[in-house]
């Protein structure tokens, strides 16, 4: 239960639902319009006659969006707004600077999504690349980072004792969870929806990390929800350091489905893997293979900054095998990509059992067995979940 009203905020997932529908119809123009201006249809001739100044259609035209997630001011909340707010809002936070440093772009998520609309691949299905990169980039790059921003904003307000900022500290924290879960999940969480909560529930079925293996609530969601509740209570009682501890847990649990997505689609995009979407393909790649490749690339793009902060070599391996601009996917093979990612679990604060193993009906796919966490020596300090260091600053050029 949030301590403040964040129902309007949670409706940003309806924009994602519309984006998913638009790309499903291969209407890239409409998908980008919703991403940029918001969903909910456009203002009608009657709507724009309103005299209510806080109505989303007040002072607008029939070319403007009514919006699904509308602010108290009447302004329409958009996913593009999330993707382009980093420079103004997030430069002092924990995770955003790692991503900005890697991409050397304050608006890296927006750049990825906008460029995806016109992306071409000489040997793959362009439509599949554009569809997957837009919808997954919007949810798992733009919304993902904005969720963390809200949690960090709450901690900052709490720490400075400025309870009036952003209405109050706990309101910002509540917004973080609203943007994580969305409105479609309902009060019991039975419907997964189209945001991060839904992603975790989808990937846990693939990796056996749901409450009952391949069924039930994702373990990542259970842990994230517990952290969100504890953080809400800490912030409410001005225990700001408690919020910091819960933020670390939330960041880690939100990273797990991104890692699972990267691993799943690395397997599917590997032509050497029997039964994969790209099995036996070379030269040109069909729609099914292109879809898997595009999904693998987008999930990879969402974790590359964290991998690079751990190991520039690991990030390069993943990029060199899944980048959408390549002539072919997975040139080094699944094992190389899987090893590179797994070697950074400690840096990302996650474990092999939390990620699980890619499977179907309890049968683990070839090469996708669960890894084993290294045993730390007694005199070695554990690495921070996200370390800003030389590796983070040694980022390459924009990926698209």
PyMOL commands that set and color helices and strands:
alter all, ss='L'
color gray80, all
select helices_A, chain A and resi 7-10+12-24+28-37+47-49+79-83+86-89+96-103+108-116+126-160+169-181+196-207+219-236+240-268+287-310+312-322+334-342+345-348+352-355+390-393
alter helices_A, ss='H'
color red, helices_A
select strands_A, chain A and resi 210-212+215-218+359-360+363-364
alter strands_A, ss='S'
color yellow, strands_A
deselect
rebuild
show_as cartoon
